[in-house]
Amino acid sequence: MKRAQVVVGVAVVAAVVVFDTARWMLTAFAVLAVALWAAHRQVRRETSGDRDERDGDLR
């Protein structure tokens, strides 16, 4: 009985650690995705004016 309680306790702790790590990894991935999206928009905004001038398109 004692051994089963230890195994269940270790499994619960492992599950909590994995869940916590996965949650932080998901949060970090979401922050990275937003940062990359913002950088992509900024680059497109900066380069779109140059492209429009080269093509002779007046916007």
N, C-alpha and C positions, 0 to 999 in steps of 0.2 A: 504493500500500500504506500509506503513512504517513497519508494522508487517511482511509482506512478505519479505521485504528487510532484516530485522533482522534475520528471519528464514533462508534465503538463505545465509547470511553472516556467521551465526553460523554453517550451514552445510558445507560451504566451509572450514572454519577453522578446523572443526572436521575432514574433509576428508584429509586436509593437515597434521594434527597431526597424524592421523592413518597411512597415507602413509609414513611419516617420521619415525614413530616408527617401522613400518613393514620393512622399508629399513634398519634401524639400526639393527633390530633383525635378518634380513637375513644376513647382513654383519657379525654380531657376530656369527651366526650359521656357516657361511662359514669359519671363522677364527678358530672356535672350531673344525670343521670337519678336517681342514688341520692339526691342532695341534695334534689331536688324530691319524690321519693317520701317521704323522711323528713319533709319539711316538710308534705306533704299528710297524712300519718298524724298528725302533731302537731296540725294544725288540726282534723282530724276528732275526735281525742281530746279536744281542748279544747271543741269545740262540741257533742259528743254529750251531755255532761252537761246542758247548757242545754236542748237539745231534749227530752231525757227528762223534765226537770222541767216544761217547758211542757206537754207532752202528758199529764202525770200518770202516766207510766209509771215504776214503781218497779223498778229493776234492781239 
